[in-house]
Amino acid sequence: MAMKSVRVALLLWTTALLSWRTLCLAELMEDQGHASCVTSSRRDKNLSGQNLTNVPLDLNNETQSLDISHNPLVKLQAAPFQRLSQLCFLKATSCGLRVINPGLFVHTPKLKFLNISNNLLDFIPDLSLPLLKILDLAGNQYGSYQLPATFETLANLSALYLGSENALQVDFNDFDSLSDSSLKHLILGGGFEWQRYDRGSLAKMKSLQKITLKVPFCENFDLLENLLEDVNETQTTDLELVNVLPDLCNVTGDPFRSLRAMPLIKDFTIVNTWINSSFFVLFLKNVLLSNVRTLTFVNVTYNEDTAEGFRFPTLNHTIVLRSLIFDGVNHYQYRYPSIEISVDMFSKMDYLKFSGTGMNIVPCKVMSSLPSLETLDLSNNLLSDTGFWWSGCSYTSVFPKLRNLSLSKNRFVDLSFIAQHTHQMKYLESFDLSFNSIFLDKPCFWPIHITSLSLSNNNLGNKVFSFLSQYLQRIDLSKTGITALTQEDLLQFPMLKHLFLSFNSIKVIPTDLSHTLVSLYIDQNSITSISRESLAGLPSLRTLKAGDNPFVCSCDSYWFMTALNKSLLPDWPLDYTCSTPPSVADLPMSEYRTSRMSCEAWLQAVVALPVTMLIVLALCSAFYACDGVWYTKMLWMWIRVKRRGQKQANLLNNTTFRYHSFISYSHQDSAWVESKLVPSLEGAGISLCIHERDFVPGQWIVDNIINCVEESYKTLFVLSNHFVQSEWCNYELFFAQHRAIDAQQDSLVFILLEPIPTNSLPKKFLKLRKLLMQQTYLEWPKDERKQQVFWVNLRSMLQVADHRILKDMALELTQSASLIPDDLVPLLK
């Protein structure tokens, strides 16, 4: 009963491992498909696990990759694929498919990767896809491996997955349609023992380079021997046997003796297999006597079925084996295995991997008796600082030619201790300490020959740079809790060429970087943009991996999206999407569009300057054509009058005059004054003092002039060539100017009736010349439209004061400022 339970448990474990191996192969195919097919994430449609009963009809015409796995589809119709002419990758696994419409693939001529594994297909479907590279038909229900004749058209097929629990035999003609194909890798078998294999079946596919057989042979080793003989007739150099010996299988005879006569087989892999110690001795002997250079065991269960365990005799033969790999070893007995073998037989071995074996101490002889070993991989074990450098060992040399050492996924902690002990390995160049529990507390003194170091997936932080060797050329600090990268960090490593900082929290690439880096990996960080200045200091950069960052699609990223040489980006465009602003969130950066004009300030200036100049020139031309200069002068004068009126409001608040203005003009200009000036002003309610009308008869002329000037708010001078020739006009100007100086600064108003050259003024009018140069005056326009503006401005200048208070205030002003200077009094008498 106990043995039955063990068998059941082992069967479940083997089935799980077989499924895992199949899953890994499928994932490999999927990765290859995306890498070669999808150019934009918007063209990658994932509809898996959505409980669909039919493929949607409204798929994007540009779809390149379609995943409809894990949906109850039962049947694939042709209609949804009629528009998918760009489809390159199709995955429809675990859908319960029974029928595929024969015309479906007519609409997908560019299909290169097709995975319809793990369904219920009763036969292998007809396919005519000349570009197809990888085809996975494993895990279906067909009862024969007979391939349709249409497979002859699969000229580019490189990998074919075939396997069914119902196909328990291989007939001689099953693979005839691929006899002239370029197929490189055949994965064959559904995990169940075959009942028959017709000799010569596989030998027809001469182009095969790798064969993976997922078939147990415990009950029929003659069938295995026939199959190996056929493999020997192809070009196969890589042979992989999955679950070749099921659990608790007791091998009789020597089924792998034919390996010795297979000179082309260079790589031999055993996967998910039960291995007894007695069988292992025979198997290893056959391998060592063959031309196999690489021997790999993946997820094997080792059982010591003999009391002495594994004891291997010394061989008097030249061994060509160079690489030995154990990747996952489960011990059937819960104890350390008993192994006795001469390490000297492996003196020429250059690659050794013991991963996932539960090792916690490295045997002493391994460290000193493998003189040719260049690469040692002890990842995924239980080794610690003292378990690897065990104090119980006594040796004169440690891996004398070792160049690459991987201690990933172990229990190492003290980086200072590790650095010190690596001095014993004189030729060590590459060192992998990823996925450990490294802490930093003491200075590290590294040997100068270590040029590559990986500390990824250790919680180290920003201070890690100060604990590393200055001679490093390659540093991997992915997922180590780094939040910033500075120029000071890089200056510590003058020989650094490759830096890996993926999966950290770096927010920006500094603009002051200056280094000879060749490759920089900063994907999966918090970077929002990469500017030209950030990469200007890295002239030797050839690879920049910066995908899966929260990029802001704006002008900050314009240079990166448009000008940067995308050949530097191995993950472009799939891993580059916009994070913000929300309007373009999840949009592939390769599809984001913005104009150069909106982002280049200098270009905006170059375009805006001539446009602005043209607009200004056009406005100036229109301004000049419409007499804008004259209107501007009039407007300026009107504004000044208004402003002065406000400033003098307090000064003249209680003061009024008899007249708004006294008009001084030459009698030869009386026609214009009487016909134009007087009607226009008095018609607007402005009271005027005119000497011909308002002078008091019998009174001395000078007295009349003085009285009229001081009784008027303003004095208006009508200037002309006649005016400057008049003696009385000169008196009137003199008295009005003197009053303006002593009492009211802006009481003088000048109208230029006609142009008067300043150099033609008589010497007695020197003051007028000075006034015309300092004070704004109104010009009488000939254009009737401009005359309207002229009258508006003139009335505004004269209406500022209120004339309700009559001569009383004029007398007060007279007392405060006499209009007649002392030197003129004798003349007036």
C-alpha positions in Angstrom: 0.0 0.0 0.0 2.9 2.3 0.8 4.6 1.6 -2.5 1.4 2.3 -4.3 1.1 5.7 -2.7 4.7 6.5 -3.6 4.0 5.5 -7.3 0.9 7.8 -7.4 2.8 10.7 -5.9 5.7 10.3 -8.3 3.3 10.0 -11.2 1.7 13.3 -10.2 5.1 14.9 -9.8 6.2 13.7 -13.2 3.0 14.8 -14.9 3.4 18.2 -13.3 7.0 18.5 -14.5 6.1 17.4 -18.0 3.4 20.0 -18.1 5.8 22.6 -16.9 8.3 21.7 -19.6 5.7 21.9 -22.2 4.6 25.2 -20.8 8.2 26.5 -21.0 8.4 25.6 -24.6 5.1 27.2 -25.4 6.2 30.4 -23.6 9.4 30.3 -25.6 7.4 30.2 -28.8 5.2 33.0 -27.6 8.2 35.2 -26.8 9.7 34.5 -30.2 6.4 35.3 -31.8 6.1 38.7 -30.2 9.7 39.6 -30.7 9.4 39.1 -34.5 5.8 40.0 -35.1 4.5 42.8 -33.0 5.6 46.4 -33.8 3.1 48.2 -31.6 1.2 47.3 -28.4 -2.0 48.6 -30.1 -1.6 45.8 -32.6 -1.4 43.1 -29.9 -4.9 41.8 -29.0 -5.2 39.7 -25.9 -8.7 38.2 -25.5 -7.7 35.2 -23.4 -10.0 34.0 -20.6 -13.0 36.2 -21.5 -15.5 33.4 -21.9 -16.0 34.1 -25.6 -18.0 31.7 -27.7 -17.0 33.3 -31.0 -14.1 35.4 -32.1 -15.2 39.1 -32.4 -15.9 40.4 -35.9 -14.7 43.9 -35.2 -11.0 43.3 -34.6 -8.6 46.0 -35.8 -7.4 45.4 -39.3 -3.9 46.1 -38.2 -3.8 43.4 -35.6 -0.5 41.5 -35.6 -0.9 39.3 -32.6 -4.1 37.6 -31.3 -4.5 35.5 -28.2 -7.9 33.9 -27.8 -6.8 31.1 -25.4 -9.0 29.7 -22.6 -12.3 30.6 -24.2 -15.1 28.0 -25.0 -14.8 28.5 -28.8 -15.2 24.9 -30.0 -14.9 26.1 -33.6 -12.9 28.7 -35.4 -14.9 30.4 -38.2 -13.3 32.2 -41.2 -15.4 35.4 -41.0 -13.6 37.1 -38.0 -10.2 36.6 -39.8 -11.2 38.0 -43.2 -9.8 41.4 -42.4 -6.7 40.2 -40.4 -4.3 40.3 -43.3 -1.5 41.5 -41.0 -1.9 38.8 -38.5 1.5 37.2 -37.7 0.9 35.5 -34.3 -2.2 33.4 -33.3 -2.6 31.6 -30.1 -5.7 29.6 -29.4 -4.8 27.1 -26.6 -7.2 25.3 -24.2 -10.3 26.4 -26.1 -11.9 23.0 -26.6 -11.5 23.4 -30.4 -12.8 20.5 -32.5 -13.1 22.2 -35.9 -11.1 24.8 -37.7 -12.6 26.2 -40.9 -10.5 25.1 -43.9 -10.6 28.6 -45.4 -9.6 30.5 -42.2 -5.9 30.7 -43.0 -6.5 32.0 -46.5 -7.1 35.4 -45.0 -3.8 35.3 -42.9 -1.0 35.0 -45.4 1.5 36.6 -43.0 1.0 34.2 -40.2 4.4 33.0 -38.8 3.5 31.6 -35.4 0.5 29.4 -34.8 -0.3 27.7 -31.4 -3.4 25.6 -31.3 -2.2 23.2 -28.7 -4.2 21.5 -25.9 -7.5 21.4 -27.8 -9.8 18.5 -29.0 -8.8 18.3 -32.7 -9.4 14.8 -34.0 -7.0 15.3 -36.9 -4.1 17.5 -37.9 -5.6 20.3 -40.0 -4.6 21.3 -43.5 -2.4 24.3 -43.5 -1.0 26.3 -46.4 1.0 29.1 -44.8 4.3 29.6 -46.7 5.6 32.1 -44.0 4.8 29.9 -41.0 7.9 29.4 -38.8 6.6 27.8 -35.6 3.6 25.4 -35.4 2.3 23.9 -32.1 -0.3 21.1 -32.4 0.6 19.3 -29.2 -1.9 18.1 -26.7 -4.8 17.4 -29.1 -6.8 14.2 -29.7 -5.7 13.1 -33.2 -4.9 9.4 -33.3 -2.2 9.6 -36.0 0.9 11.7 -36.7 0.0 11.6 -40.4 0.7 15.1 -41.8 -1.5 16.5 -44.6 0.0 17.0 -48.0 -0.4 20.8 -47.6 2.5 20.7 -45.1 4.8 20.6 -48.2 4.0 24.3 -48.7 5.4 25.2 -45.2 8.7 26.1 -46.7 9.9 28.3 -43.7 8.8 26.0 -40.9 11.6 25.7 -38.4 9.9 24.2 -35.3 7.0 21.7 -35.1 5.2 20.5 -31.9 3.3 17.2 -32.3 1.8 15.2 -29.4 -1.4 13.4 -28.6 -2.4 10.9 -26.0 -4.2 8.9 -28.7 -1.3 8.8 -31.2 0.7 5.8 -29.8 2.5 4.8 -33.0 4.6 6.3 -35.7 4.0 5.0 -39.2 6.5 5.0 -42.0 4.7 7.6 -44.2 3.6 10.0 -41.4 6.2 12.7 -42.2 6.5 12.3 -45.9 5.2 15.9 -46.6 8.2 17.3 -44.6 10.9 15.2 -46.3 12.1 18.1 -48.3 11.4 20.8 -45.7 13.8 23.0 -43.8 12.5 21.9 -40.5 15.1 22.3 -37.8 13.4 21.3 -34.5 10.8 18.5 -34.1 9.1 18.1 -30.7 7.3 14.8 -30.8 5.2 12.8 -28.4 2.4 13.3 -25.9 4.0 11.8 -22.8 2.7 8.2 -23.3 4.6 5.1 -24.4 4.4 4.2 -28.1 3.2 0.8 -29.2 5.0 0.9 -32.5 7.7 2.9 -34.4 8.3 2.1 -38.0 12.0 2.3 -38.7 13.0 5.0 -41.1 10.1 7.4 -40.2 12.3 10.2 -38.8 15.2 9.5 -41.1 13.3 11.1 -43.9 13.6 14.6 -42.4 17.3 15.1 -43.2 17.3 18.8 -42.2 16.6 18.2 -38.6 19.1 19.6 -36.2 17.3 19.1 -32.9 14.8 16.4 -31.8 12.8 16.5 -28.6 11.1 13.2 -27.8 8.4 13.3 -25.1 8.0 9.6 -24.9 8.7 7.1 -22.1 10.5 3.9 -23.1 10.7 1.9 -20.0 8.7 -1.1 -21.4 10.2 -1.1 -24.9 13.8 -0.2 -25.2 14.1 -1.9 -28.6 11.8 0.9 -30.0 14.2 3.5 -28.5 17.2 1.9 -30.1 15.4 1.9 -33.5 14.6 5.5 -33.1 18.2 6.5 -32.2 19.4 4.8 -35.3 17.0 6.9 -37.4 18.2 10.0 -35.6 21.7 9.1 -36.6 20.7 9.4 -40.3 19.6 13.0 -40.0 21.7 16.1 -39.3 20.7 16.2 -35.7 23.3 17.4 -33.3 21.0 18.1 -30.3 18.9 15.3 -28.8 16.5 15.9 -25.9 14.6 13.1 -24.2 11.7 14.1 -21.9 10.4 11.6 -19.4 12.3 8.9 -21.2 12.4 6.8 -18.0 9.2 7.1 -16.0 9.1 6.9 -12.2 10.4 3.7 -10.5 11.5 2.4 -13.9 14.1 -0.4 -13.6 16.3 -0.5 -16.7 17.5 -3.8 -18.0 20.2 -4.0 -20.6 22.1 -1.0 -22.0 19.6 1.0 -24.2 21.9 3.9 -24.8 24.9 2.0 -26.0 24.2 3.2 -29.6 25.3 6.7 -28.5 28.8 5.6 -29.0 28.1 5.2 -32.7 26.3 8.6 -33.2 29.2 11.0 -34.1 26.9 13.9 -34.9 25.2 14.1 -31.4 27.0 16.9 -29.5 24.3 18.0 -27.0 22.3 15.4 -25.1 19.6 16.4 -22.6 17.6 14.3 -20.2 14.4 16.0 -18.8 11.9 14.9 -16.1 13.4 11.4 -15.8 13.8 8.8 -13.0 17.5 7.7 -12.8 18.7 4.8 -10.7 22.3 4.8 -9.7 22.9 1.5 -11.4 21.5 2.9 -14.7 23.4 6.1 -14.3 26.7 4.3 -14.3 25.9 2.7 -17.7 24.4 5.8 -19.1 27.3 8.1 -18.2 29.8 5.5 -19.5 28.1 5.6 -22.9 28.1 9.4 -22.9 31.8 9.6 -22.0 32.7 7.2 -24.7 30.7 9.1 -27.3 31.2 12.5 -29.0 28.8 14.3 -26.7 30.3 17.5 -25.6 27.4 18.8 -23.5 25.4 16.6 -21.1 22.3 18.1 -19.4 20.0 16.8 -16.7 16.9 18.9 -16.0 14.5 18.0 -13.1 15.6 14.5 -12.6 14.9 12.2 -9.6 18.0 10.3 -8.5 17.5 7.0 -6.7 20.3 4.9 -5.2 19.2 1.4 -6.0 22.5 -0.1 -4.9 24.1 -0.3 -1.5 27.3 1.3 -2.6 25.5 4.2 -4.3 27.1 5.7 -7.5 30.5 4.3 -8.2 32.0 5.0 -11.5 35.1 3.2 -12.8 38.1 4.9 -14.3 38.0 5.0 -18.1 41.1 4.6 -20.2 39.7 6.8 -23.0 39.9 10.3 -24.2 36.9 12.1 -23.0 35.5 14.9 -25.1 32.8 16.0 -22.7 33.2 19.7 -21.9 30.0 20.7 -20.3 28.0 19.0 -17.5 24.7 20.5 -16.3 22.5 19.4 -13.5 19.5 21.8 -13.3 17.1 20.5 -10.7 17.9 17.2 -8.9 15.5 15.6 -6.5 16.8 12.9 -4.2 14.4 10.0 -3.8 16.1 9.0 -0.5 16.2 11.8 2.1 19.9 11.7 2.6 23.1 12.9 0.9 23.9 10.7 -2.1 27.0 8.4 -2.1 29.1 9.3 -5.1 32.5 8.0 -6.0 34.1 9.2 -9.2 37.5 10.3 -10.2 37.5 14.0 -10.8 40.6 13.7 -12.9 38.4 12.3 -15.8 36.9 15.7 -16.1 40.2 17.5 -16.2 39.3 19.1 -19.6 35.8 20.1 -18.6 35.3 23.9 -19.0 31.6 24.3 -18.0 30.0 22.9 -14.9 26.5 23.6 -13.5 24.9 22.3 -10.3 21.7 24.2 -9.9 18.7 23.4 -7.8 20.5 20.4 -6.2 20.2 21.4 -2.5 24.0 21.8 -2.2 25.2 23.6 0.9 28.9 22.7 0.9 31.2 22.6 -2.1 33.4 19.4 -2.1 37.0 20.3 -1.6 38.3 18.4 -4.6 35.9 20.3 -6.9 37.6 23.6 -6.0 41.1 22.4 -6.8 40.9 19.4 -9.2 39.3 20.9 -12.2 42.2 22.7 -13.8 40.4 23.6 -17.1 37.1 24.8 -15.6 36.2 28.3 -16.8 32.6 28.5 -15.9 30.9 27.3 -12.7 27.2 27.8 -12.0 26.1 26.9 -8.5 22.9 28.9 -8.5 19.7 28.0 -6.7 21.3 26.1 -3.9 21.7 26.5 -0.2 25.3 27.8 -0.1 26.4 30.4 2.3 29.7 32.4 2.8 31.3 29.6 4.7 29.6 26.8 2.8 31.4 27.8 -0.4 34.7 28.8 1.2 34.6 25.9 3.7 37.2 26.1 6.4 37.6 22.3 6.4 39.1 22.3 3.0 42.9 22.4 2.5 44.0 23.3 -1.0 46.8 25.0 -2.8 44.7 26.5 -5.6 41.1 27.4 -6.1 39.7 27.0 -9.6 43.0 27.9 -11.2 41.4 28.9 -14.6 37.9 29.9 -13.5 36.6 33.0 -15.3 32.8 32.9 -14.7 31.2 32.1 -11.3 27.5 32.2 -10.5 26.3 32.0 -6.9 22.9 33.4 -7.6 19.9 32.4 -5.5 21.8 31.2 -2.5 22.3 32.5 1.1 25.4 34.7 0.8 25.4 37.8 3.0 28.8 39.4 3.7 30.0 41.3 0.6 33.3 42.3 2.3 34.1 38.6 3.2 33.2 37.5 -0.4 35.4 40.2 -1.9 38.3 39.3 0.1 38.1 35.6 -0.8 37.8 36.2 -4.5 41.5 37.1 -4.5 42.2 33.3 -4.4 40.6 33.0 -7.9 43.4 34.5 -10.0 41.5 34.6 -13.3 38.0 35.3 -12.2 36.4 37.9 -14.4 32.6 37.6 -14.1 30.9 37.1 -10.7 27.1 36.7 -10.1 25.7 37.3 -6.6 22.1 38.1 -7.6 19.1 36.9 -5.5 21.0 36.6 -2.2 20.8 38.5 1.1 23.8 40.8 0.7 24.3 43.5 3.2 26.8 46.4 3.2 28.6 47.2 6.4 32.4 47.1 5.8 34.7 48.3 3.0 35.2 45.8 0.2 38.6 45.1 -1.4 38.2 43.5 -4.7 40.8 41.9 -7.0 41.5 43.9 -10.1 40.8 41.0 -12.4 37.0 40.9 -11.7 35.5 43.1 -14.4 31.8 42.0 -14.3 29.7 41.9 -11.1 26.0 41.2 -10.7 24.3 42.2 -7.4 20.8 42.3 -8.8 17.8 41.5 -6.6 19.6 42.5 -3.3 18.3 45.3 -1.2 21.3 47.6 -1.3 20.2 51.2 -1.9 22.2 54.2 -3.4 25.3 53.6 -1.3 26.1 50.4 -3.1 28.4 52.2 -5.6 31.0 52.9 -2.9 31.4 49.2 -2.2 32.3 48.2 -5.7 35.6 47.8 -7.5 36.8 50.7 -9.7 38.0 48.2 -12.3 34.5 46.9 -13.2 33.5 47.0 -16.8 30.0 45.5 -16.3 27.7 46.1 -13.3 24.2 44.7 -12.8 22.3 46.5 -10.0 18.8 45.7 -11.2 16.2 45.7 -8.5 18.5 46.9 -5.7 16.5 49.8 -4.4 18.4 52.6 -6.1 16.6 55.9 -6.4 19.1 58.1 -8.1 22.1 58.0 -10.4 24.7 60.7 -10.2 27.8 61.8 -12.1 29.8 61.1 -8.9 28.6 57.5 -9.0 29.9 56.9 -12.5 33.2 58.7 -11.9 34.2 55.9 -9.6 34.3 53.5 -12.5 36.4 54.9 -15.3 36.4 51.5 -17.2 32.7 50.8 -16.9 31.0 49.9 -20.2 27.8 48.2 -19.3 25.4 49.3 -16.5 22.1 47.6 -15.6 19.7 49.5 -13.4 16.4 47.9 -14.3 13.6 47.6 -11.8 14.6 50.5 -9.6 13.1 53.8 -8.6 15.3 56.2 -10.6 13.3 59.3 -11.7 15.6 61.1 -14.0 18.8 60.6 -16.0 21.1 63.5 -14.9 22.0 66.0 -17.6 25.6 66.3 -16.3 26.6 62.6 -17.0 29.9 62.2 -18.8 31.1 58.7 -19.4 32.1 56.1 -21.9 29.2 53.7 -21.3 28.3 51.5 -24.2 25.1 50.1 -22.8 22.6 51.4 -20.2 19.6 49.5 -19.0 17.1 51.7 -17.1 13.8 50.0 -17.9 11.1 49.6 -15.2 12.0 52.7 -13.3 10.2 56.0 -12.6 11.6 58.0 -15.5 9.1 60.4 -17.2 11.3 61.7 -20.0 14.7 61.4 -21.6 16.2 64.6 -22.9 19.0 65.2 -25.4 21.1 66.7 -22.7 20.8 63.5 -20.6 22.5 61.4 -23.4 24.9 64.1 -24.6 27.5 63.0 -22.1 27.3 59.4 -23.3 28.8 59.6 -26.8 29.8 55.9 -26.9 26.3 54.6 -26.0 25.2 51.9 -28.3 22.3 50.3 -26.3 19.7 52.0 -24.2 16.9 50.0 -22.8 14.4 52.3 -21.2 11.0 50.7 -21.7 8.2 50.3 -19.2 8.7 53.7 -17.6 5.9 56.2 -16.9 6.7 58.5 -19.8 5.0 61.9 -20.1 4.1 62.4 -23.8 4.7 66.1 -24.1 7.4 68.4 -25.5 9.8 67.1 -22.8 9.8 63.8 -24.7 9.7 65.3 -28.2 13.4 64.8 -29.0 13.3 61.3 -27.6 10.4 60.3 -29.8 11.4 62.0 -33.0 15.2 62.6 -33.2 16.8 59.8 -31.1 18.2 56.9 -33.2 15.8 54.1 -32.4 18.4 51.5 -33.2 19.8 52.2 -29.7 16.6 50.9 -28.2 16.3 47.1 -28.3 12.8 47.2 -26.7 11.3 49.9 -29.1 8.4 50.3 -29.7 6.6 47.6 -27.7 7.7 48.7 -24.2 7.2 52.5 -24.7 3.8 53.9 -23.9 2.5 57.2 -22.7 1.5 57.4 -19.0 0.3 61.0 -18.9 -1.5 63.2 -19.8 -4.7 61.2 -19.3 -5.8 62.0 -22.9 -3.0 59.8 -24.3 -2.6 57.3 -21.5 -1.6 53.8 -22.8 -0.9 55.2 -26.2 2.2 53.8 -27.8 4.9 56.5 -28.0 5.5 55.5 -31.6 2.0 56.6 -32.4 2.0 59.9 -30.4 2.1 62.9 -32.7 3.0 66.4 -31.9 4.4 69.2 -34.2 8.0 70.4 -34.1 6.7 73.9 -34.1 4.9 73.5 -30.8 8.0 72.1 -29.1 11.0 74.0 -30.5 11.2 77.5 -29.0 13.8 78.7 -31.5 11.7 77.5 -34.4 8.7 79.4 -33.0 10.8 82.5 -32.8 12.1 82.1 -36.3 8.6 81.8 -37.7 7.0 84.4 -35.4 9.5 87.1 -36.1 9.0 87.5 -39.8 5.2 87.1 -39.4 5.2 89.7 -36.7 7.2 92.1 -38.9 4.9 91.5 -41.8 1.9 92.3 -39.6 3.5 95.4 -38.2 4.5 96.5 -41.7 1.0 96.0 -43.0 -0.5 97.9 -40.0 2.0 100.7 -40.4 1.2 101.0 -44.1 -2.5 101.1 -43.4 -1.9 103.5 -40.6 0.1 105.8 -42.9 -2.4 105.5 -45.8 -5.3 106.5 -43.5 -3.4 109.5 -42.0 -2.9 107.7 -38.8 -0.1 110.1 -37.8 -2.4 113.1 -37.8 -5.2 111.3 -36.0 -2.7 110.1 -33.4 -1.5 113.6 -32.7 -5.1 114.8 -32.3 -5.8 111.9 -29.9 -2.7 112.7 -27.9 -3.6 116.3 -27.6 -7.1 115.4 -26.5 -5.8 113.0 -23.9 -3.4 115.6 -22.5 -6.2 118.2 -22.3 -8.3 115.7 -20.4 -5.5 114.8 -18.0 -4.5 118.4 -17.4 -8.2 119.2 -16.7 -8.2 116.6 -14.0 -5.0 117.8 -12.4 -6.2 121.4 -12.3 -9.7 120.6 -11.0 -8.7 121.3 -7.4 -6.9 124.5 -8.4 -9.8 126.0 -10.3 -12.6 124.4 -8.3 -13.9 127.8 -7.2 -12.8 129.8 -10.2 -14.8 130.7 -13.3 -14.2 133.2 -16.1 -16.3 135.4 -18.3 -15.1 133.9 -21.5 -13.9 130.4 -22.5 -11.3 131.9 -24.7 -9.9 135.2 -26.0 -9.0 134.9 -29.7 -5.8 136.5 -30.9 -5.5 136.7 -34.7 -4.4 139.0 -37.5 -7.2 141.1 -39.1 -6.1 139.6 -42.5 -7.3 136.1 -41.2 -10.6 137.5 -40.0 -12.5 135.8 -42.8 -11.5 132.4 -41.6 -12.2 133.3 -38.0 -15.6 134.8 -38.7 -16.7 132.1 -41.1 -15.2 128.9 -39.5 -13.9 129.4 -36.0 -16.5 131.5 -34.4 -19.6 129.7 -35.7 -18.1 126.3 -34.8 -17.2 127.2 -31.2 -20.1 129.5 -30.3 -22.4 127.0 -31.8 -21.1 124.5 -29.3 -21.9 126.8 -26.4 -18.4 128.2 -26.0 -18.2 132.0 -25.2 -15.5 133.8 -27.2 -13.9 137.2 -26.7 -13.2 138.8 -30.1 -11.4 142.2 -30.2 -13.6 143.6 -33.1 -16.7 142.8 -31.2 -15.9 142.7 -27.5 -13.3 145.4 -26.9 -14.7 148.3 -24.8 -14.9 151.4 -27.1 -12.8 154.4 -25.9 -10.6 152.3 -23.7 -6.9 152.0 -24.4 -6.1 149.0 -26.7 -3.5 147.5 -24.3 -6.1 147.8 -21.4 -8.6 145.9 -23.6 -6.0 143.2 -24.4 -5.1 142.8 -20.7 -8.7 142.7 -19.6 -9.8 140.2 -22.2 -6.8 137.9 -21.5 -7.4 137.8 -17.7 -11.2 137.4 -18.1 -10.7 134.3 -20.4 -9.9 130.8 -19.3 -7.8 130.3 -22.4 -6.1 132.5 -25.0 -6.4 131.1 -28.5 -3.8 132.2 -31.1 -4.5 131.8 -34.8 -1.0 131.5 -36.2 -0.3 132.4 -39.8 2.3 134.4 -41.7 0.1 137.5 -41.2 0.1 136.8 -37.4 3.8 137.1 -37.1 3.8 140.3 -39.0 1.3 142.0 -36.6 2.6 144.2 -33.8 -0.6 143.9 -31.7 -0.5 140.2 -32.1 2.9 140.2 -30.6 1.6 142.2 -27.6 -1.3 139.8 -27.1 1.1 136.9 -27.2 3.4 138.5 -24.7 0.7 139.3 -22.1 -0.9 135.8 -22.4 2.4 134.1 -22.0 3.2 136.1 -18.9 -0.1 135.2 -17.4 0.5 131.5 -18.2 3.7 131.6 -16.3 2.3 133.3 -13.2 -1.1 131.8 -12.9 -2.3 129.0 -15.3 0.3 126.9 -17.1 -1.9 125.6 -19.9 -3.9 128.7 -20.8 -2.3 129.1 -24.2 -3.8 127.3 -27.3 -2.2 127.6 -30.7 -3.9 126.9 -34.1 -1.5 126.7 -37.0 -3.6 128.0 -39.9 -0.8 127.5 -42.3 2.8 126.3 -42.2 5.3 128.9 -40.8 9.0 128.1 -41.1 10.6 128.7 -37.8 13.6 130.4 -39.5 11.2 132.9 -41.1 9.9 134.3 -37.7 11.0 137.8 -36.9 13.3 138.3 -33.9 10.5 139.8 -31.9 8.8 136.4 -32.1 11.6 134.4 -30.6 9.4 133.5 -27.7 6.8 132.1 -30.1 9.5 130.0 -31.8 10.4 128.6 -28.4 6.7 127.9 -27.6 6.1 126.1 -30.8 9.0 123.9 -30.2 7.9 123.0 -26.6 4.1 123.1 -26.8 1.8 121.0 -28.9 -0.4 122.9 -31.3 -3.4 122.2 -33.6 -3.0 122.3 -37.3 -5.9 123.3 -39.5 -6.5 120.4 -41.9 -7.6 120.8 -45.5 -9.4 117.5 -45.4 -13.0 117.9 -44.3 -13.0 114.5 -42.5 -10.0 115.6 -40.4 -11.7 119.0 -39.7 -14.4 117.2 -37.7 -11.6 115.8 -35.4 -10.0 119.2 -35.3 -13.2 120.8 -33.9 -13.7 118.0 -31.4 -10.2 118.5 -30.0 -10.5 122.3 -29.9 -13.8 122.3 -28.1 -12.5 119.8 -25.5 -9.6 122.1 -24.8 -11.8 125.1 -24.3 -14.7 123.5 -22.3 -12.6 122.3 -19.3 -13.4 125.4 -17.3 -16.8 126.5 -16.0 -17.6 130.1 -17.0 -20.5 130.8 -14.5 -18.2 132.7 -12.2 -17.5 136.0 -13.9 -15.0 138.7 -13.5 -14.7 138.4 -9.7 -12.2 135.5 -10.0 -10.4 137.3 -12.7 -9.7 140.2 -10.4 -8.4 137.9 -7.7 -6.0 136.4 -10.3 -4.9 139.9 -11.3 -4.1 140.7 -7.6 -1.9 137.6 -7.3 -0.1 137.9 -10.7 0.1 141.3 -12.5 0.0 140.9 -16.3 2.1 144.1 -17.0 5.8 143.9 -16.1 7.4 146.9 -14.5 9.5 147.7 -17.5 6.5 148.2 -19.7 4.5 150.6 -17.5 6.2 153.8 -18.8 5.5 152.8 -22.3 1.8 152.3 -21.6 1.5 155.7 -20.1 
